[in-house]
Amino acid sequence: MSRGARTPLRKTRDVTTNNTGLTGDDYPGLFQAADAASGRGQRSYLRASGARLLLAVLAAAAAAFTVRIGSKGIDIAAVVTALAFVGALIVDIAVLRAQPSRTWYQGRALAESAKTLTWRYAVGASPFPLSLTADDADRLFLQRIRALQGDLPQVPMVPNRSGTISDRMRRLREGALDERRSAYLSGRIHDQQRWYADKAEHHRRRASVLRRAGLALELVGVTAALAKAFGAVDIDLAGIVAAAVSGLAAWSSANQYTATATAYAVATNELSVIGDLLTRDMPEPEWSATVADAEEAISREHTMWRASHGG
């Protein structure tokens, strides 16, 4: 399932010789609007989290010093500490009011649900088998898309001019089974598998960097504490380092690097099995049911991702 992940709109490549493969622009306007909203929510949430953590470290650093100026001996370092806490409070209030994390998770859920409906419709999978007439399939698809938006009306989406059923969606649906199979395997299963693999490696690297940074800071903290214990310094450097270590831990928790990398790695293997199953020759009814099972597996991974992020 696409994520956070996966926040900018990812376009897939055309996968059939008659140009009926789907790209991001061929998805319903609801997908594009929800995808953009999710991306904005993710960026706002992570920026706010980063700003709050940096302000907390700044407050700890300023609190370790005493810098008095003027005839009244005002402690400028204490003023900086107070301002840093005020800044953190403002960020917290802004996050509580805007709730960017909710926009991130709900927007992603809406976009992914629209995407899975799109592929089901385009390749003739349940609940849009080719046994339905074109009018009935279109009517059912429009009903499902409308119901999705009704389930998550809080997602703040900007207007868009895209239609709901694109010409390429219809052309792919009208194609032969081999054509639809090729498009689905390349544009959905293999594309999704590559996305998961790339993101799993990305999150694994980020988790490794943060772990090493945390270990390095802890060593610095030990040195700083011993330096103060033996009178080498008078400043509470260990307190500053402790705040930085806590900030790294909070940032790692907000991004769920390790857990997400593991989940994505599992998803790549499951999609590999699904891809092999879909390459088999099968009659139209079995194809419809097998693709539906594949989409359920992708949706299940996304549900797990939302749960791990508190969405």
Secondary structure, 3 states (H helix, E strand, C coil): CCCCCCCCCCCCCCCCCCCCCCCHHHCCHHHHHHHHHHHHHHHHHHHHHHHHHHHHHHHHHHHCCCCEECCCCEEHHHHHHHHHHHHHHHHHHHHHHHCHHHHHHHHHHHHHHHHHHHHHHHHCCCCCCCCCCHHHHHHHHHHHHHHHHHHCCCCCCCCCCCCCCCHHHHHHHCCCHHHHHHHHHHHHHHHHHHHHHHHHHHHHHHHHHHHHHHHHHHHHHHHHHHHHHCCCCCCCHHHHHHHHHHHHHHHHHHHCHHHHHHHHHHHHHHHHHHHHHHCCCCCHHHHHHHHHHHHHHHHHHHHHHHHHCCC
